Amino acid sequence: MIINIIEGGVTAAKGFKAAAYAANIKKISEKPDMAMIMSSVPCVCAGTFTSNVVKAAPVIWDRDRVRSGAPAQVVVVNSGIANACTGEEGMSYCVRTADAVAQKLVVSPESVLVASTGVIGAQLPIEKIEDGVNHLADLLDGSMESGTRAAQAIMTTDTVEKQNAVTFTLSDGTVATLGGCCKGSGMIHPNMCTMLSFLTTDVSISKELLQEALSEDVRETYNMISVDGDTSTNDTVLLLANGLAGNKTISTKDADYQLFCEVLHEVNLYLAKQIAADGEGATALLSCRVEHAACKDDARKLARSVVSSSLTKAAIAGHDANWGRIMCALGYSGAEFEPEMVDIMVESRAGKLKIVERGRAAAYSEEEATRILSEKDIAITADMNAGAAEATAWGCDLTHGYIDINASYRS
């Protein structure tokens, strides 16, 4: 079984098209701020959504569509306004958007998924959305360039578009593809974040297994990133599978299902790390790998606590090996462990250095530590010496740039 990383995103799989359009939803931008993704045939669909009790109207709409089991065929996304905390009017705009798509593309309104990202509390300019739908439908195209434009249209404070794609060969020789794009830069915290991720595949797979595969993988990817500790109202991951690869439908947890899970993880992990690296004001990607924890749940808690720690993130921004902040973050993670058993190392392309041994300062050079921590990709390893479980979380450093962006953010 072969896996190949290829160029592209949501249009890489057979039968998918995308488009972008400047509907002028954002106050200070004339760049594209609406995107559409469409499959030529109805798809089985899976989704995961924010854990925030305050859920945006599009989250409720999509959650209900996914739970209903109805086929999905079109996704419409706007950036600039989140359509969150907008009451019945906001929900009615989800309906109007779906109706506009259904009328233009001759599909069922129930097959239309919607997503929004941007400022909370403002109402969508629904006439602009409806007009944008008509333009997007006319611009739909299956090229890689159209997929890239769609990835750019959903950006808010992101500095780069985020997309990738993978082909894989199933046991019967069928070559299938899975691609995706996402957005996310701020209000990012484990248990989903201000992130939207749209995944498309031409593999044929049952809805039940598609949902299980996505739900399990989100725990190890998007739910293991943090930029600022804020969990958003709009977090959504949608995965559409149209079956056009022509393989025998994956309906049991056989070798093909395991391969699909591996491919899904490859794509989601890449996108999740791209979000972490593009954190608002960030200058470095930070990862924390916890090894030899007592159990998997503890490993996850410990790793996420370190990358979520504002003090640790600030120390990384200052290239300071202040290991006390790492130990502190481990200590309030909620996991039980023996502090005097912990070893901590920092690593980058400039080298690797142990800074804590058995819970106390190791003999190391501050100058060497600073050199290692001055790179753009910093890895912390915390060895708990307590068991066999491990987990990795990703975040970024915390700079004054984060304050500059968020002190007066407007769409």
KEDO-342076 format. One record per residue (C-alpha): residue number from 1; x, y, z; residue in three letters. Coordinates in Angstrom, 1 decimal, always signed. Layout:
N
{site NUM {X Y Z} 'Ala'}
...
END
This chain:
411
{site 1 {+0.0 +0.0 +0.0} 'Met'}
{site 2 {+1.5 +3.3 -1.2} 'Ile'}
{site 3 {+1.0 +6.8 +0.2} 'Ile'}
{site 4 {+2.2 +9.9 -1.8} 'Asn'}
{site 5 {+2.1 +13.5 -0.8} 'Ile'}
{site 6 {+1.0 +15.6 -3.7} 'Ile'}
{site 7 {+0.4 +19.3 -4.4} 'Glu'}
{site 8 {-3.1 +20.6 -3.9} 'Gly'}
{site 9 {-6.0 +20.7 -1.4} 'Gly'}
{site 10 {-9.7 +20.3 -1.6} 'Val'}
{site 11 {-9.8 +19.9 -5.4} 'Thr'}
{site 12 {-7.2 +17.1 -5.5} 'Ala'}
{site 13 {-9.8 +14.3 -5.1} 'Ala'}
{site 14 {-11.9 +13.2 -8.1} 'Lys'}
{site 15 {-15.2 +15.1 -8.6} 'Gly'}
{site 16 {-14.4 +18.1 -6.3} 'Phe'}
{site 17 {-14.4 +21.8 -7.5} 'Lys'}
{site 18 {-13.9 +25.0 -5.6} 'Ala'}
{site 19 {-14.2 +28.7 -6.0} 'Ala'}
{site 20 {-13.5 +32.0 -4.3} 'Ala'}
{site 21 {-15.2 +35.4 -4.5} 'Tyr'}
{site 22 {-14.8 +38.9 -3.0} 'Ala'}
{site 23 {-18.3 +39.5 -1.6} 'Ala'}
{site 24 {-17.0 +42.5 +0.4} 'Asn'}
{site 25 {-18.0 +41.1 +3.8} 'Ile'}
{site 26 {-14.9 +42.4 +5.5} 'Lys'}
{site 27 {-14.7 +46.0 +6.3} 'Lys'}
{site 28 {-11.1 +46.6 +5.3} 'Ile'}
{site 29 {-10.4 +44.2 +2.6} 'Ser'}
{site 30 {-11.3 +43.7 -1.1} 'Glu'}
{site 31 {-9.8 +40.3 -1.2} 'Lys'}
{site 32 {-11.9 +37.1 -1.6} 'Pro'}
{site 33 {-13.9 +36.4 +1.5} 'Asp'}
{site 34 {-16.2 +33.6 +0.4} 'Met'}
{site 35 {-15.4 +30.1 -0.8} 'Ala'}
{site 36 {-17.4 +27.2 -2.1} 'Met'}
{site 37 {-16.5 +23.5 -2.3} 'Ile'}
{site 38 {-18.7 +21.2 -4.4} 'Met'}
{site 39 {-18.7 +17.5 -5.3} 'Ser'}
{site 40 {-20.2 +16.4 -8.6} 'Ser'}
{site 41 {-22.2 +13.8 -6.7} 'Val'}
{site 42 {-23.6 +13.6 -3.1} 'Pro'}
{site 43 {-21.2 +12.6 -0.4} 'Cys'}
{site 44 {-21.2 +10.8 +2.9} 'Val'}
{site 45 {-20.2 +13.4 +5.5} 'Cys'}
{site 46 {-18.5 +13.4 +8.9} 'Ala'}
{site 47 {-17.9 +16.4 +11.2} 'Gly'}
{site 48 {-16.6 +17.5 +14.5} 'Thr'}
{site 49 {-17.4 +20.8 +16.2} 'Phe'}
{site 50 {-16.5 +23.2 +18.9} 'Thr'}
{site 51 {-16.8 +22.2 +22.6} 'Ser'}
{site 52 {-17.7 +25.8 +23.5} 'Asn'}
{site 53 {-21.3 +26.0 +24.9} 'Val'}
{site 54 {-21.7 +29.1 +22.9} 'Val'}
{site 55 {-22.0 +27.7 +19.3} 'Lys'}
{site 56 {-22.3 +29.8 +16.2} 'Ala'}
{site 57 {-25.3 +29.3 +13.9} 'Ala'}
{site 58 {-23.3 +27.5 +11.2} 'Pro'}
{site 59 {-22.0 +25.0 +13.8} 'Val'}
{site 60 {-25.5 +24.1 +14.8} 'Ile'}
{site 61 {-26.7 +23.9 +11.2} 'Trp'}
{site 62 {-23.8 +21.6 +10.2} 'Asp'}
{site 63 {-23.9 +19.5 +13.3} 'Arg'}
{site 64 {-27.6 +18.8 +12.6} 'Asp'}
{site 65 {-26.9 +18.0 +9.0} 'Arg'}
{site 66 {-24.1 +15.6 +9.9} 'Val'}
{site 67 {-26.2 +13.9 +12.6} 'Arg'}
{site 68 {-29.1 +13.5 +10.2} 'Ser'}
{site 69 {-27.1 +11.2 +7.9} 'Gly'}
{site 70 {-28.3 +13.2 +4.9} 'Ala'}
{site 71 {-25.8 +13.3 +1.9} 'Pro'}
{site 72 {-23.7 +16.4 +1.6} 'Ala'}
{site 73 {-22.6 +18.0 -1.6} 'Gln'}
{site 74 {-21.7 +21.7 -1.2} 'Val'}
{site 75 {-19.9 +23.7 +1.5} 'Val'}
{site 76 {-20.1 +27.5 +1.5} 'Val'}
{site 77 {-17.8 +29.5 +3.8} 'Val'}
{site 78 {-17.5 +33.2 +4.6} 'Asn'}
{site 79 {-14.7 +35.0 +6.5} 'Ser'}
{site 80 {-15.1 +38.4 +8.2} 'Gly'}
{site 81 {-18.2 +37.7 +10.3} 'Ile'}
{site 82 {-18.6 +34.6 +12.5} 'Ala'}
{site 83 {-22.5 +34.5 +12.6} 'Asn'}
{site 84 {-22.1 +33.7 +16.3} 'Ala'}
{site 85 {-24.4 +35.1 +19.1} 'Cys'}
{site 86 {-26.8 +36.2 +16.4} 'Thr'}
{site 87 {-30.0 +34.5 +17.6} 'Gly'}
{site 88 {-32.8 +33.3 +15.3} 'Glu'}
{site 89 {-31.8 +35.8 +12.6} 'Glu'}
{site 90 {-28.4 +34.2 +12.4} 'Gly'}
{site 91 {-29.9 +30.7 +12.1} 'Met'}
{site 92 {-32.3 +32.0 +9.4} 'Ser'}
{site 93 {-29.3 +33.2 +7.4} 'Tyr'}
{site 94 {-28.0 +29.6 +7.3} 'Cys'}
{site 95 {-31.3 +28.5 +5.8} 'Val'}
{site 96 {-31.2 +31.4 +3.3} 'Arg'}
{site 97 {-27.7 +30.5 +2.3} 'Thr'}
{site 98 {-28.6 +26.9 +1.8} 'Ala'}
{site 99 {-31.7 +27.8 -0.2} 'Asp'}
{site 100 {-29.6 +30.1 -2.4} 'Ala'}
{site 101 {-27.2 +27.3 -3.1} 'Val'}
{site 102 {-29.9 +24.8 -3.8} 'Ala'}
{site 103 {-31.7 +27.1 -6.3} 'Gln'}
{site 104 {-28.5 +28.0 -8.2} 'Lys'}
{site 105 {-26.9 +24.5 -8.3} 'Leu'}
{site 106 {-30.1 +22.4 -8.3} 'Val'}
{site 107 {-29.2 +20.4 -5.1} 'Val'}
{site 108 {-31.1 +19.7 -1.9} 'Ser'}
{site 109 {-30.8 +22.5 +0.7} 'Pro'}
{site 110 {-30.2 +19.6 +3.2} 'Glu'}
{site 111 {-27.0 +18.8 +1.3} 'Ser'}
{site 112 {-25.5 +22.3 +1.8} 'Val'}
{site 113 {-23.1 +22.9 +4.7} 'Leu'}
{site 114 {-22.2 +26.4 +5.8} 'Val'}
{site 115 {-19.3 +27.8 +7.8} 'Ala'}
{site 116 {-18.3 +31.3 +9.0} 'Ser'}
{site 117 {-15.3 +32.8 +10.7} 'Thr'}
{site 118 {-14.6 +36.4 +11.9} 'Gly'}
{site 119 {-16.1 +38.9 +14.4} 'Val'}
{site 120 {-18.6 +37.5 +16.9} 'Ile'}
{site 121 {-21.9 +39.3 +17.4} 'Gly'}
{site 122 {-22.4 +40.9 +14.0} 'Ala'}
{site 123 {-25.1 +39.9 +11.6} 'Gln'}
{site 124 {-24.2 +38.6 +8.2} 'Leu'}
{site 125 {-24.9 +40.9 +5.2} 'Pro'}
{site 126 {-27.2 +38.2 +3.8} 'Ile'}
{site 127 {-27.8 +39.9 +0.5} 'Glu'}
{site 128 {-24.0 +39.9 -0.1} 'Lys'}
{site 129 {-23.9 +36.2 +0.9} 'Ile'}
{site 130 {-26.6 +35.3 -1.5} 'Glu'}
{site 131 {-25.0 +37.3 -4.3} 'Asp'}
{site 132 {-21.7 +35.7 -3.5} 'Gly'}
{site 133 {-23.3 +32.2 -3.8} 'Val'}
{site 134 {-24.4 +33.0 -7.3} 'Asn'}
{site 135 {-20.9 +34.2 -8.3} 'His'}
{site 136 {-19.2 +31.3 -6.6} 'Leu'}
{site 137 {-21.3 +28.7 -8.4} 'Ala'}
{site 138 {-20.3 +30.3 -11.8} 'Asp'}
{site 139 {-16.6 +30.2 -10.8} 'Leu'}
{site 140 {-16.5 +26.5 -9.7} 'Leu'}
{site 141 {-13.4 +24.8 -11.1} 'Asp'}
{site 142 {-11.5 +21.6 -10.3} 'Gly'}
{site 143 {-8.0 +23.0 -10.7} 'Ser'}
{site 144 {-5.5 +23.2 -8.0} 'Met'}
{site 145 {-5.5 +27.0 -8.4} 'Glu'}
{site 146 {-9.2 +27.1 -7.5} 'Ser'}
{site 147 {-8.5 +25.1 -4.4} 'Gly'}
{site 148 {-5.7 +27.4 -3.4} 'Thr'}
{site 149 {-8.0 +30.5 -3.9} 'Arg'}
{site 150 {-10.6 +28.9 -1.7} 'Ala'}
{site 151 {-8.0 +28.3 +1.0} 'Ala'}
{site 152 {-7.0 +31.9 +0.8} 'Gln'}
{site 153 {-10.6 +33.2 +0.9} 'Ala'}
{site 154 {-11.3 +31.7 +4.3} 'Ile'}
{site 155 {-8.3 +33.3 +6.0} 'Met'}
{site 156 {-8.8 +36.0 +8.7} 'Thr'}
{site 157 {-5.6 +36.8 +10.6} 'Thr'}
{site 158 {-3.8 +33.9 +9.0} 'Asp'}
{site 159 {-0.6 +34.9 +7.1} 'Thr'}
{site 160 {-0.6 +32.0 +4.7} 'Val'}
{site 161 {-3.1 +29.6 +3.2} 'Glu'}
{site 162 {-3.0 +26.1 +4.5} 'Lys'}
{site 163 {-3.6 +23.1 +2.3} 'Gln'}
{site 164 {-2.3 +19.7 +1.4} 'Asn'}
{site 165 {-3.2 +16.4 -0.3} 'Ala'}
{site 166 {-2.2 +12.8 -0.4} 'Val'}
{site 167 {-2.9 +9.9 -2.8} 'Thr'}
{site 168 {-3.0 +6.3 -1.6} 'Phe'}
{site 169 {-3.3 +2.9 -3.1} 'Thr'}
{site 170 {-5.9 +0.5 -1.6} 'Leu'}
{site 171 {-5.6 -3.3 -1.5} 'Ser'}
{site 172 {-7.5 -3.8 -4.8} 'Asp'}
{site 173 {-5.2 -1.4 -6.6} 'Gly'}
{site 174 {-7.5 +1.6 -6.6} 'Thr'}
{site 175 {-5.7 +4.9 -6.3} 'Val'}
{site 176 {-7.7 +7.3 -4.1} 'Ala'}
{site 177 {-7.0 +10.9 -2.9} 'Thr'}
{site 178 {-7.6 +12.9 +0.2} 'Leu'}
{site 179 {-7.0 +16.6 +0.4} 'Gly'}
{site 180 {-7.9 +19.5 +2.6} 'Gly'}
{site 181 {-7.5 +23.1 +3.5} 'Cys'}
{site 182 {-8.0 +24.9 +6.8} 'Cys'}
{site 183 {-7.7 +28.3 +8.5} 'Lys'}
{site 184 {-6.6 +29.2 +12.0} 'Gly'}
{site 185 {-4.2 +31.6 +13.7} 'Ser'}
{site 186 {-5.8 +33.0 +16.9} 'Gly'}
{site 187 {-8.4 +31.8 +19.4} 'Met'}
{site 188 {-6.8 +28.4 +19.2} 'Ile'}
{site 189 {-6.9 +25.9 +22.0} 'His'}
{site 190 {-7.3 +22.2 +22.5} 'Pro'}
{site 191 {-10.8 +20.8 +22.1} 'Asn'}
{site 192 {-11.1 +22.7 +18.8} 'Met'}
{site 193 {-10.3 +26.3 +18.1} 'Cys'}
{site 194 {-11.1 +29.2 +15.8} 'Thr'}
{site 195 {-10.3 +26.9 +13.0} 'Met'}
{site 196 {-12.2 +25.6 +10.0} 'Leu'}
{site 197 {-11.0 +22.5 +8.2} 'Ser'}
{site 198 {-12.5 +21.1 +5.1} 'Phe'}
{site 199 {-11.4 +17.7 +3.9} 'Leu'}
{site 200 {-12.4 +15.9 +0.6} 'Thr'}
{site 201 {-11.8 +12.4 -0.6} 'Thr'}
{site 202 {-12.9 +10.2 -3.5} 'Asp'}
{site 203 {-12.7 +7.0 -1.5} 'Val'}
{site 204 {-15.9 +5.0 -0.9} 'Ser'}
{site 205 {-16.4 +4.4 +2.8} 'Ile'}
{site 206 {-19.4 +4.0 +5.1} 'Ser'}
{site 207 {-20.6 +7.0 +7.0} 'Lys'}
{site 208 {-20.2 +5.3 +10.4} 'Glu'}
{site 209 {-16.5 +4.5 +9.7} 'Leu'}
{site 210 {-15.9 +7.9 +8.2} 'Leu'}
{site 211 {-17.2 +9.6 +11.4} 'Gln'}
{site 212 {-15.3 +7.3 +13.6} 'Glu'}
{site 213 {-12.0 +7.8 +11.7} 'Ala'}
{site 214 {-12.4 +11.6 +11.9} 'Leu'}
{site 215 {-13.5 +11.8 +15.5} 'Ser'}
{site 216 {-10.5 +9.7 +16.6} 'Glu'}
{site 217 {-8.0 +11.6 +14.5} 'Asp'}
{site 218 {-9.1 +15.0 +15.7} 'Val'}
{site 219 {-8.2 +14.0 +19.2} 'Arg'}
{site 220 {-4.6 +13.5 +18.1} 'Glu'}
{site 221 {-4.3 +16.5 +15.7} 'Thr'}
{site 222 {-6.5 +19.6 +16.0} 'Tyr'}
{site 223 {-7.3 +18.9 +19.6} 'Asn'}
{site 224 {-3.5 +18.9 +20.4} 'Met'}
{site 225 {-2.8 +22.4 +19.3} 'Ile'}
{site 226 {-3.0 +25.7 +21.2} 'Ser'}
{site 227 {-2.1 +29.3 +20.4} 'Val'}
{site 228 {-3.7 +31.4 +23.1} 'Asp'}
{site 229 {-6.0 +29.2 +25.4} 'Gly'}
{site 230 {-9.2 +30.5 +23.9} 'Asp'}
{site 231 {-11.7 +28.0 +22.5} 'Thr'}
{site 232 {-13.9 +29.5 +19.8} 'Ser'}
{site 233 {-17.6 +29.4 +18.9} 'Thr'}
{site 234 {-17.1 +28.4 +15.3} 'Asn'}
{site 235 {-14.7 +25.5 +15.2} 'Asp'}
{site 236 {-15.7 +23.0 +12.5} 'Thr'}
{site 237 {-14.0 +20.1 +10.7} 'Val'}
{site 238 {-15.9 +18.6 +7.8} 'Leu'}
{site 239 {-14.9 +15.5 +5.8} 'Leu'}
{site 240 {-16.8 +14.7 +2.6} 'Leu'}
{site 241 {-16.3 +11.3 +0.7} 'Ala'}
{site 242 {-17.9 +11.0 -2.7} 'Asn'}
{site 243 {-16.8 +7.4 -3.6} 'Gly'}
{site 244 {-15.6 +8.4 -7.2} 'Leu'}
{site 245 {-12.3 +6.5 -6.8} 'Ala'}
{site 246 {-14.3 +3.4 -7.5} 'Gly'}
{site 247 {-13.0 +1.2 -4.7} 'Asn'}
{site 248 {-15.1 -1.4 -2.9} 'Lys'}
{site 249 {-16.8 +0.5 -0.1} 'Thr'}
{site 250 {-14.8 +0.4 +3.1} 'Ile'}
{site 251 {-17.3 -1.0 +5.6} 'Ser'}
{site 252 {-15.2 -2.9 +8.1} 'Thr'}
{site 253 {-12.0 -2.1 +10.0} 'Lys'}
{site 254 {-9.8 -3.9 +7.5} 'Asp'}
{site 255 {-6.4 -3.0 +6.1} 'Ala'}
{site 256 {-8.0 -0.4 +3.8} 'Asp'}
{site 257 {-9.6 +1.3 +6.7} 'Tyr'}
{site 258 {-6.4 +1.4 +8.6} 'Gln'}
{site 259 {-4.7 +2.9 +5.6} 'Leu'}
{site 260 {-7.4 +5.5 +5.3} 'Phe'}
{site 261 {-6.9 +6.4 +8.9} 'Cys'}
{site 262 {-3.2 +6.7 +8.3} 'Glu'}
{site 263 {-3.8 +9.0 +5.4} 'Val'}
{site 264 {-6.3 +11.1 +7.3} 'Leu'}
{site 265 {-3.8 +11.5 +10.1} 'His'}
{site 266 {-1.1 +12.6 +7.6} 'Glu'}
{site 267 {-3.3 +15.4 +6.2} 'Val'}
{site 268 {-4.8 +16.5 +9.5} 'Asn'}
{site 269 {-1.5 +16.6 +11.3} 'Leu'}
{site 270 {+0.1 +18.7 +8.6} 'Tyr'}
{site 271 {-2.8 +21.2 +8.7} 'Leu'}
{site 272 {-2.9 +21.3 +12.5} 'Ala'}
{site 273 {+0.8 +22.1 +12.7} 'Lys'}
{site 274 {+0.4 +24.8 +10.1} 'Gln'}
{site 275 {-2.2 +26.4 +12.3} 'Ile'}
{site 276 {+0.1 +26.3 +15.3} 'Ala'}
{site 277 {+3.0 +27.6 +13.3} 'Ala'}
{site 278 {+0.9 +30.5 +12.1} 'Asp'}
{site 279 {-0.3 +31.6 +15.5} 'Gly'}
{site 280 {-1.0 +35.3 +15.8} 'Glu'}
{site 281 {+2.3 +37.1 +16.2} 'Gly'}
{site 282 {+4.3 +33.9 +16.4} 'Ala'}
{site 283 {+7.9 +33.6 +15.4} 'Thr'}
{site 284 {+8.4 +29.9 +16.3} 'Ala'}
{site 285 {+6.5 +26.6 +16.2} 'Leu'}
{site 286 {+6.6 +24.9 +19.6} 'Leu'}
{site 287 {+6.0 +21.2 +20.2} 'Ser'}
{site 288 {+6.0 +19.2 +23.4} 'Cys'}
{site 289 {+6.4 +15.5 +23.3} 'Arg'}
{site 290 {+5.6 +13.6 +26.6} 'Val'}
{site 291 {+7.2 +10.2 +26.9} 'Glu'}
{site 292 {+6.7 +7.4 +29.4} 'His'}
{site 293 {+3.6 +8.8 +31.0} 'Ala'}
{site 294 {+1.4 +6.6 +33.2} 'Ala'}
{site 295 {-1.5 +6.6 +30.7} 'Cys'}
{site 296 {-2.5 +8.1 +27.3} 'Lys'}
{site 297 {-4.9 +10.6 +29.0} 'Asp'}
{site 298 {-2.1 +11.9 +31.3} 'Asp'}
{site 299 {+0.3 +12.2 +28.3} 'Ala'}
{site 300 {-2.2 +14.3 +26.4} 'Arg'}
{site 301 {-2.9 +16.5 +29.4} 'Lys'}
{site 302 {+0.8 +17.1 +30.1} 'Leu'}
{site 303 {+1.7 +17.9 +26.5} 'Ala'}
{site 304 {-1.2 +20.3 +26.0} 'Arg'}
{site 305 {-0.5 +22.0 +29.3} 'Ser'}
{site 306 {+3.1 +22.9 +28.3} 'Val'}
{site 307 {+2.2 +24.3 +24.9} 'Val'}
{site 308 {-0.7 +26.2 +26.4} 'Ser'}
{site 309 {+1.4 +27.9 +29.1} 'Ser'}
{site 310 {+1.7 +31.6 +28.5} 'Ser'}
{site 311 {+4.9 +31.7 +30.6} 'Leu'}
{site 312 {+6.5 +28.9 +28.7} 'Thr'}
{site 313 {+5.5 +30.4 +25.4} 'Lys'}
{site 314 {+6.9 +33.8 +26.4} 'Ala'}
{site 315 {+10.2 +32.1 +27.5} 'Ala'}
{site 316 {+10.4 +30.5 +24.1} 'Ile'}
{site 317 {+9.9 +33.9 +22.5} 'Ala'}
{site 318 {+12.8 +35.2 +24.6} 'Gly'}
{site 319 {+15.0 +32.1 +23.7} 'His'}
{site 320 {+15.2 +31.5 +27.5} 'Asp'}
{site 321 {+15.6 +28.0 +28.9} 'Ala'}
{site 322 {+13.4 +28.8 +31.9} 'Asn'}
{site 323 {+12.6 +25.1 +32.7} 'Trp'}
{site 324 {+10.8 +26.0 +35.9} 'Gly'}
{site 325 {+7.9 +27.3 +33.7} 'Arg'}
{site 326 {+7.7 +23.9 +31.9} 'Ile'}
{site 327 {+7.8 +22.0 +35.2} 'Met'}
{site 328 {+5.0 +24.3 +36.6} 'Cys'}
{site 329 {+2.9 +23.7 +33.5} 'Ala'}
{site 330 {+3.3 +19.9 +33.9} 'Leu'}
{site 331 {+2.3 +20.3 +37.6} 'Gly'}
{site 332 {-1.0 +22.0 +37.0} 'Tyr'}
{site 333 {-2.0 +19.8 +34.0} 'Ser'}
{site 334 {-4.2 +17.6 +36.1} 'Gly'}
{site 335 {-2.0 +14.5 +35.6} 'Ala'}
{site 336 {-0.5 +12.7 +38.5} 'Glu'}
{site 337 {+3.3 +12.1 +38.4} 'Phe'}
{site 338 {+6.4 +12.2 +40.5} 'Glu'}
{site 339 {+8.2 +15.5 +39.9} 'Pro'}
{site 340 {+11.6 +14.0 +41.0} 'Glu'}
{site 341 {+11.4 +11.5 +38.1} 'Met'}
{site 342 {+11.0 +14.1 +35.3} 'Val'}
{site 343 {+13.6 +14.7 +32.6} 'Asp'}
{site 344 {+13.3 +17.6 +30.2} 'Ile'}
{site 345 {+15.1 +18.2 +26.9} 'Met'}
{site 346 {+15.0 +21.0 +24.3} 'Val'}
{site 347 {+15.8 +20.5 +20.7} 'Glu'}
{site 348 {+16.0 +22.3 +17.4} 'Ser'}
{site 349 {+18.1 +22.0 +14.3} 'Arg'}
{site 350 {+20.8 +23.7 +16.3} 'Ala'}
{site 351 {+21.1 +20.8 +18.7} 'Gly'}
{site 352 {+19.7 +18.9 +21.6} 'Lys'}
{site 353 {+20.2 +19.6 +25.3} 'Leu'}
{site 354 {+19.0 +18.1 +28.6} 'Lys'}
{site 355 {+18.0 +20.9 +30.9} 'Ile'}
{site 356 {+16.2 +19.0 +33.7} 'Val'}
{site 357 {+17.3 +15.6 +35.2} 'Glu'}
{site 358 {+15.2 +13.9 +37.7} 'Arg'}
{site 359 {+13.3 +17.1 +38.5} 'Gly'}
{site 360 {+16.3 +19.2 +39.1} 'Arg'}
{site 361 {+18.5 +21.5 +36.9} 'Ala'}
{site 362 {+20.9 +19.5 +34.7} 'Ala'}
{site 363 {+24.4 +20.7 +34.0} 'Ala'}
{site 364 {+24.0 +22.7 +30.8} 'Tyr'}
{site 365 {+25.3 +25.8 +29.1} 'Ser'}
{site 366 {+22.9 +28.7 +29.0} 'Glu'}
{site 367 {+24.5 +30.0 +25.8} 'Glu'}
{site 368 {+24.0 +26.6 +24.1} 'Glu'}
{site 369 {+20.4 +26.6 +25.3} 'Ala'}
{site 370 {+19.8 +30.1 +23.9} 'Thr'}
{site 371 {+21.3 +29.0 +20.6} 'Arg'}
{site 372 {+18.9 +26.0 +20.4} 'Ile'}
{site 373 {+15.9 +28.0 +21.4} 'Leu'}
{site 374 {+16.6 +30.7 +18.8} 'Ser'}
{site 375 {+15.4 +28.5 +15.9} 'Glu'}
{site 376 {+12.0 +28.6 +14.2} 'Lys'}
{site 377 {+11.0 +25.0 +15.2} 'Asp'}
{site 378 {+11.5 +24.2 +18.9} 'Ile'}
{site 379 {+10.8 +20.8 +20.5} 'Ala'}
{site 380 {+10.4 +20.1 +24.2} 'Ile'}
{site 381 {+10.6 +16.5 +25.4} 'Thr'}
{site 382 {+9.3 +15.7 +28.9} 'Ala'}
{site 383 {+10.1 +12.2 +30.0} 'Asp'}
{site 384 {+7.9 +11.3 +32.9} 'Met'}
{site 385 {+9.6 +8.0 +33.6} 'Asn'}
{site 386 {+6.3 +6.6 +34.8} 'Ala'}
{site 387 {+4.9 +4.3 +32.1} 'Gly'}
{site 388 {+4.7 +3.6 +28.4} 'Ala'}
{site 389 {+2.2 +6.3 +27.2} 'Ala'}
{site 390 {+3.2 +9.2 +24.9} 'Glu'}
{site 391 {+1.6 +12.2 +23.2} 'Ala'}
{site 392 {+2.6 +15.3 +21.3} 'Thr'}
{site 393 {+1.0 +18.8 +21.3} 'Ala'}
{site 394 {+1.9 +21.8 +19.2} 'Trp'}
{site 395 {+1.7 +25.5 +19.8} 'Gly'}
{site 396 {+3.9 +28.6 +19.3} 'Cys'}
{site 397 {+5.7 +31.3 +21.1} 'Asp'}
{site 398 {+3.9 +34.3 +22.6} 'Leu'}
{site 399 {+5.1 +37.7 +21.4} 'Thr'}
{site 400 {+3.9 +41.3 +21.6} 'His'}
{site 401 {+2.6 +40.8 +18.1} 'Gly'}
{site 402 {-0.3 +38.8 +19.5} 'Tyr'}
{site 403 {-1.4 +41.8 +21.5} 'Ile'}
{site 404 {-1.0 +44.1 +18.6} 'Asp'}
{site 405 {-3.3 +41.9 +16.5} 'Ile'}
{site 406 {-6.0 +41.3 +19.1} 'Asn'}
{site 407 {-6.1 +44.6 +21.0} 'Ala'}
{site 408 {-8.2 +46.2 +18.3} 'Ser'}
{site 409 {-9.1 +43.4 +15.9} 'Tyr'}
{site 410 {-11.8 +44.3 +13.4} 'Arg'}
{site 411 {-12.8 +42.4 +10.3} 'Ser'}
END
